[in-house]
Amino acid sequence: QVQLVESGGGLVQAGGSLRLSCAASGSIFSIASTGWYRQAPGKQRDMVASISKGGSTNYADSVKGRFTISRDNAKNTVYLQMNSLEPADTAVYYCNARITIHDYWGQGTQVTVSS
């Protein structure tokens, strides 16, 4: 059973930065594609950034140039560096790992950006 634990959320002013971390229970990131998703109240969960097994990255248009996803296989951790945060970035952020047809999710971490 894969377990993902997110951390690093919090309250920040617009223009500030946060770094989210997603720690996995085992060495999965070399065989999994990994992504960060977010869900604001009353809205669907959307992909924010992803990184493939080979290290290719993909970003939602709304965060390109502001967010960076990275991975440390030795620490079994995926990061999301978020800069120039905007109130529209306020949401619960979830870490996802996909191994073949199986999806694993963390419990989520709240990010709140004040104007």
NORGIQUI-V587312 format. One record per residue. RES is the residue in one small letter. OMEGA is omega in whole degrees, -180 to 180 (NA if undefined). Layout:
RES&OMEGA, RES&OMEGA
//
This chain:
q&179, v&176, q&179, l&-179, v&179, e&174, s&174, g&178, g&179, g&179, l&-179, v&177, q&177, a&-177, g&-179, g&-176, s&171, l&172, r&177, l&177, s&176, c&-179, a&180, a&-178, s&180, g&-178, s&-174, i&-168, f&176, s&-180, i&-177, a&164, s&-172, t&-180, g&171, w&178, y&175, r&-179, q&176, a&-179, p&178, g&-179, k&179, q&178, r&-176, d&176, m&177, v&-178, a&178, s&177, i&-176, s&177, k&-178, g&177, g&177, s&-177, t&180, n&-177, y&169, a&-178, d&-174, s&-177, v&-179, k&-179, g&180, r&-177, f&177, t&176, i&178, s&-174, r&174, d&-177, n&-178, a&180, k&-179, n&-174, t&173, v&-176, y&170, l&176, q&-176, m&179, n&178, s&-176, l&-178, e&177, p&179, a&178, d&180, t&-178, a&166, v&-178, y&-178, y&173, c&180, n&172, a&-179, r&177, i&-171, t&-177, i&-175, h&177, d&177, y&-176, w&170, g&-176, q&179, g&175, t&-175, q&172, v&179, t&-179, v&-179, s&-179, s&NA
//
